[in-house]
Amino acid sequence: MGRWQQLWDQFAAATGQRLHDGQALSVGGGSINTTYVWQHPQQTLFIKFNRPERQSMFAAEANALQAIAKVQAIRVPLPLLWGSVEDASFLILEYLPLTSSGDWWQMGAQLARLHLKGTGDRYGWPENNTIGATPQINPWSDNWGEFFCDARLRYQFDLARRRGGHFPKAEKLLAAIPKLLNHEPTPTLVHGDLWSGNAAFCRTGEPVIFDPASYYGDREVDLAMSELFGGFPDAFYQGYNATYPLPAAYAQRKTIYNLYHILNHFNLFGGSYAAQAQHMIDMIEQIL
């Protein structure tokens, strides 16, 4: 029995829908997964495949999408089924035809509403997940500065060291992070990987975010990452600040938050990300 037969047998058992006689169209979905659109007269679906051992990655993604959807502030593709077949793990999602053009002011305002409404009691998440293809650990913590120091930056520095990265100021920086991040932000449900490749619009113009790496943290991490890799249009930040204004100190903290992602890119891809990370460490050192 092939992959697709097993997949649709599981889907039929879970939902009562038999979609076996559809057509799979391969589509681009980033560098991590193999992705398809499944076209069937009854329903069109988006499907991700990866190695069998990555099943927990898809389960964590599905749980994060469900958590964001539950807040009812901004749209995400709904997860319909996840698990494994003989040669792969999979995640089946609601298919949303997407475009890069839409109401960016509304995108910012809806993200702000997610941050306003989606709050928790502690920092962390019920499970570990992934940031790109890298494990992201999410232990529960009552101290934001310690959480970001240990579960985010220290974890990435340790990976970088094993990869051959040399960041001589890392320990000095890590020692200062709890003090630099002592502002006690409200534990907020964040997307966690909010760059321009993970935000788009339905054909109606409705904002959509996807591929989350969620946890409860400082809402500023989402805004900070949105400024990396080309950034979002100005209207996005105008909509966000009109709904949930950012504090002035965000301008300093965003470099700390984005160092996490640049270190992760060094660990994934190497190259010039080491120099970029070092430059950011030097920038942070100036405010110590």
C-alpha positions in Angstrom: 0.0 0.0 0.0 1.5 3.3 -1.1 1.9 6.6 0.8 -1.1 8.3 -0.7 -3.4 5.3 -0.1 -2.4 5.1 3.5 -2.8 8.8 3.9 -6.4 9.0 2.6 -7.4 5.8 4.5 -6.4 7.6 7.7 -8.2 10.8 6.6 -11.3 8.8 5.8 -11.2 7.1 9.2 -10.8 10.4 11.0 -13.2 12.6 9.0 -15.6 10.3 7.1 -14.4 11.9 3.8 -13.0 9.7 1.0 -10.7 11.8 -1.1 -8.6 9.0 -2.6 -9.2 9.8 -6.3 -7.8 13.3 -6.2 -4.7 14.7 -7.8 -1.4 15.7 -6.1 0.3 18.9 -7.3 3.8 19.5 -6.0 4.3 23.1 -4.8 7.1 25.1 -3.2 6.9 25.1 0.6 10.3 26.1 1.8 13.5 24.1 2.3 12.3 21.8 5.1 9.2 19.9 3.9 7.9 18.4 0.7 4.5 20.0 0.0 1.5 19.3 -2.2 -1.9 20.6 -3.0 -4.4 17.8 -3.2 -7.2 18.6 -5.6 -10.4 16.7 -5.3 -14.0 17.7 -6.4 -15.1 17.7 -2.7 -12.2 19.6 -1.1 -8.7 21.0 -1.8 -6.1 20.4 0.9 -2.5 21.4 1.6 -0.2 18.6 2.6 3.3 18.6 4.1 5.6 15.5 4.2 8.9 14.9 6.0 10.9 12.0 7.3 9.0 9.6 9.6 11.0 10.8 12.7 9.7 14.4 12.3 6.2 13.5 13.3 6.5 15.4 16.5 7.4 18.5 14.5 4.1 18.4 12.7 2.1 17.7 15.8 3.7 20.7 17.5 2.9 22.9 14.4 -0.7 21.7 14.5 -1.0 22.4 18.2 0.3 25.9 17.7 -2.1 26.6 14.8 -5.0 25.4 16.9 -3.9 27.7 19.8 -3.7 30.7 17.5 -7.1 29.9 15.9 -8.7 29.6 19.3 -7.9 33.2 20.1 -10.0 34.3 17.0 -7.8 37.3 16.3 -6.1 36.4 13.0 -6.6 33.6 10.5 -4.4 30.6 10.2 -4.8 27.5 8.0 -6.6 24.9 10.2 -4.8 21.6 10.8 -7.0 18.7 9.8 -4.9 15.6 10.4 -1.3 14.7 11.2 0.6 11.5 11.8 2.7 9.1 9.8 2.5 6.6 6.9 5.1 4.0 6.0 7.8 6.3 4.7 6.9 9.7 6.0 5.3 11.9 8.6 2.6 14.3 7.4 0.4 17.3 8.2 -2.8 18.0 6.3 -4.0 21.6 6.4 -6.9 23.6 5.2 -5.9 25.0 1.7 -6.0 28.7 1.5 -5.1 30.3 -1.9 -2.7 33.0 -0.9 -1.3 36.2 -2.3 1.3 38.7 -1.1 -0.9 41.7 -1.5 -3.6 42.7 1.0 -4.4 45.0 3.9 -1.1 45.3 5.8 -2.6 47.7 8.4 -5.2 45.0 9.2 -2.5 42.4 9.4 -0.7 44.5 12.1 -4.0 45.2 13.9 -4.9 41.5 14.0 -1.5 40.4 15.2 -1.9 43.0 18.0 -5.3 41.6 18.9 -3.7 38.1 19.1 -1.1 39.5 21.5 -3.8 41.3 23.5 -6.1 38.3 23.9 -3.7 35.4 23.8 -2.1 35.6 27.2 -0.9 33.0 29.7 0.5 32.7 33.2 4.1 31.7 32.5 6.7 31.8 29.8 7.2 28.6 27.7 5.0 26.1 26.0 3.5 22.7 26.8 5.9 21.0 24.4 9.2 21.6 22.5 8.8 22.5 18.8 11.1 23.7 16.0 12.4 27.0 14.6 13.0 26.1 11.0 14.6 22.7 11.3 16.3 23.4 14.7 14.8 22.1 17.9 13.3 24.9 20.0 13.0 24.1 23.7 10.2 25.6 25.8 10.6 24.9 29.5 8.1 26.7 31.7 9.6 29.7 33.5 8.4 32.6 35.7 11.4 34.8 34.6 11.4 36.1 31.0 15.1 37.2 31.0 16.2 33.8 32.3 14.0 32.0 29.8 15.3 33.9 26.8 18.9 33.6 28.0 18.8 29.9 28.5 16.1 28.5 26.2 16.9 30.8 23.3 20.3 32.4 23.2 22.4 29.9 25.2 20.9 27.0 23.3 21.8 28.6 20.0 25.3 29.5 21.1 25.9 25.9 22.2 24.8 24.7 18.8 27.0 27.2 17.1 30.0 26.1 19.2 29.5 22.5 18.0 29.3 23.8 14.5 32.6 25.6 14.8 31.3 29.1 15.4 33.4 31.4 17.6 31.7 34.1 19.5 34.2 35.2 22.3 31.7 37.6 23.9 28.9 35.1 24.2 29.3 34.4 27.9 29.5 38.1 28.8 26.4 38.7 26.8 24.5 35.8 28.3 25.3 37.0 31.8 23.8 40.4 31.0 20.6 39.1 29.3 18.4 38.6 32.5 19.1 42.2 33.5 18.5 43.6 30.0 15.2 41.7 29.8 13.9 42.4 33.3 10.9 44.4 32.1 8.4 41.5 33.0 6.4 41.4 29.8 3.0 39.7 29.9 3.4 36.1 28.8 1.8 36.3 25.3 1.0 33.7 22.7 3.5 34.6 19.9 3.8 33.2 16.4 7.5 32.8 17.0 8.8 32.7 13.4 7.1 35.8 11.9 9.0 36.8 8.9 7.6 37.8 5.5 7.6 34.2 4.2 5.1 33.2 6.9 2.5 35.9 6.4 0.2 36.5 3.4 -3.4 37.2 2.4 -6.4 35.2 1.2 -7.6 36.4 -2.2 -10.3 38.3 -0.3 -7.5 40.4 1.3 -7.8 38.7 4.7 -4.5 38.4 6.6 -3.1 34.9 7.2 -0.1 33.8 9.3 1.3 30.2 9.1 4.3 28.0 9.9 4.4 29.0 13.6 7.0 28.2 16.3 4.7 29.4 19.1 5.2 29.8 22.8 4.3 32.3 25.5 6.8 35.0 25.6 7.3 38.8 25.0 5.1 40.0 22.2 8.0 42.0 21.0 9.7 38.9 19.6 7.2 38.8 16.8 7.6 42.5 15.9 11.4 42.2 16.1 11.5 39.2 13.7 9.1 41.0 11.3 11.9 43.5 10.8 14.4 40.9 9.6 14.8 39.6 6.0 13.3 42.5 4.3 10.7 43.5 6.9 7.0 44.2 6.5 5.4 47.4 5.0 5.1 50.4 7.2 1.3 50.0 7.3 1.8 46.7 9.3 3.5 48.6 12.1 1.0 51.4 12.0 -1.9 49.0 12.4 -0.1 47.2 15.2 0.7 50.4 17.2 -2.7 51.8 16.6 -4.1 48.7 18.4 -1.4 47.8 20.9 1.4 50.4 21.1 4.9 49.2 21.5 7.0 50.7 24.3 10.0 52.9 23.5 12.5 50.4 24.9 11.5 47.9 22.2 14.0 49.6 19.9 16.9 48.3 22.1 15.4 44.9 22.9 14.7 43.9 19.3 18.4 43.4 18.5 18.6 40.9 21.4 15.5 39.1 20.1 16.7 39.0 16.5 20.1 37.6 17.6 18.3 34.4 18.3 17.2 34.0 14.7 20.5 35.1 13.2 22.3 32.5 15.4 19.8 29.9 14.2 20.4 30.8 10.6 24.1 30.4 11.2 23.5 27.0 12.7 21.3 26.0 9.7 23.2 27.7 6.8 26.6 29.0 8.1 28.1 31.6 5.8 27.8 35.3 6.5 25.4 34.8 9.4 28.3 34.5 11.8 29.5 38.0 11.0 26.0 39.3 11.3 25.6 37.7 14.7 28.9 39.1 15.8 27.8 42.6 14.7 24.6 42.3 16.7 26.5 41.1 19.8 28.7 44.2 19.4 25.5 46.4 19.2 24.1 44.9 22.3 27.4 45.3 24.2 27.0 49.1 23.7 24.0 49.2 25.9 25.5 47.0 28.7 
